[in-house]
Amino acid sequence: MIYLNYNNLDEETQQHLLSVSKEEIENKFGTDLKIYAKENHLEYETILYEEAVKNLYAYTYVFNI
């Protein structure tokens, strides 16, 4: 679970959540994504970003109001 303060959903917090998601995806699927990117002539960072955004929807958020 990710605990968020409802009053603190600024750009910095959103970027932090995205970077945490990127690290998680890179640790789990980094090698597979690199192979996929190379085989399909795609940019690895773009694929990593897209997968990180998808991963954000899998989190459970708790908002403190």
C-alpha positions as CSV (number, residue, x, y, z in Angstrom):
1,M,0.0,0.0,0.0
2,I,1.1,3.5,-0.7
3,Y,0.0,6.1,1.8
4,L,-0.5,9.6,0.4
5,N,-1.5,12.8,1.9
6,Y,-4.4,14.3,-0.1
7,N,-3.0,17.8,0.2
8,N,0.4,16.7,-1.3
9,L,-0.3,15.4,-4.8
10,D,2.0,17.8,-6.5
11,E,4.3,17.2,-9.4
12,E,7.2,16.1,-7.2
13,T,5.1,13.4,-5.5
14,Q,3.8,12.2,-8.8
15,Q,7.4,12.0,-10.2
16,H,8.5,10.1,-7.1
17,L,5.8,7.5,-7.5
18,L,6.7,7.1,-11.1
19,S,10.4,6.6,-10.3
20,V,9.5,4.0,-7.7
21,S,7.4,2.2,-10.2
22,K,10.2,2.4,-12.8
23,E,12.6,0.8,-10.4
24,E,10.1,-1.9,-9.6
25,I,9.5,-2.7,-13.3
26,E,13.2,-2.6,-14.1
27,N,14.0,-5.0,-11.3
28,K,11.3,-7.5,-12.3
29,F,11.3,-7.2,-16.1
30,G,14.4,-5.2,-17.1
31,T,16.1,-7.9,-19.0
32,D,13.0,-9.0,-20.9
33,L,12.1,-5.4,-21.8
34,K,15.6,-4.8,-23.1
35,I,15.4,-7.9,-25.3
36,Y,11.9,-6.9,-26.5
37,A,13.1,-3.3,-27.3
38,K,16.1,-4.6,-29.3
39,E,14.0,-7.1,-31.2
40,N,11.4,-4.6,-32.2
41,H,13.7,-1.6,-32.7
42,L,12.1,0.4,-29.9
43,E,13.6,2.7,-27.3
44,Y,14.0,1.0,-24.0
45,E,13.3,4.1,-21.9
46,T,10.0,4.6,-23.7
47,I,8.9,1.0,-23.0
48,L,10.0,1.3,-19.4
49,Y,8.0,4.5,-18.9
50,E,4.9,3.0,-20.4
51,E,5.2,-0.1,-18.2
52,A,5.8,2.0,-15.1
53,V,2.6,4.0,-15.8
54,K,0.7,0.8,-16.2
55,N,2.2,-0.5,-12.9
56,L,0.9,2.5,-11.0
57,Y,-2.6,1.2,-11.5
58,A,-1.7,-2.0,-9.7
59,Y,-0.8,-0.1,-6.5
60,T,-3.2,0.2,-3.6
61,Y,-3.4,3.8,-2.4
62,V,-4.5,5.1,1.0
63,F,-5.4,8.8,1.2
64,N,-5.1,10.6,4.4
65,I,-7.4,13.6,4.4
